[in-house]
């Protein structure tokens, strides 16, 4: 009897997971269709080097903060690499954003 309950629990878990996944997909599509035209209009003329630098700084800073959180206790030993990583990531993303957009 325990085997049938185990299969039933797995099916319930799978159904719950699929329902949550479907809700996330629907919410993402709704957000995309609601805010997509406004975002497209905001970046219509394109980004210059100044605008791209602002976007690249935000993206780079968020990536570095995530790496610092993941580093945990090793933060002090990895700080010099994180600073160089920030600068490298910033320059590459800055120029790529300016070139593409």
C-alpha positions, 0 to 999 in steps of 0.5 A: 500500500505504501508504494501506491501512496508514494506514486500518488505523492509524486503525481501530486508534486508533479501536477503542482510543479507544472501548475506553478510553471504554467502560472510563471509562463503566463505571468511572464507573457502578460508582463512582456505584452504589457510593458514590451511596447513601452520599453521598445518606445523608450529605446527606439532611438538607440543607446549611445556610449553614455546610455550604454555605460549606465546600463553596463555599470548596473549589469556589472554591479549586480553581477559582482554583488551576486559573486560577492554573495556566493564567495561568502568567507572567501571574499577577502581573498577574491577581492582583487579578482572581483575588481578586475572581473568587474572592469573587464565585464563592464568594458565588454558589456559597455561596448557590446551594448553600445554596438548592438543597441 
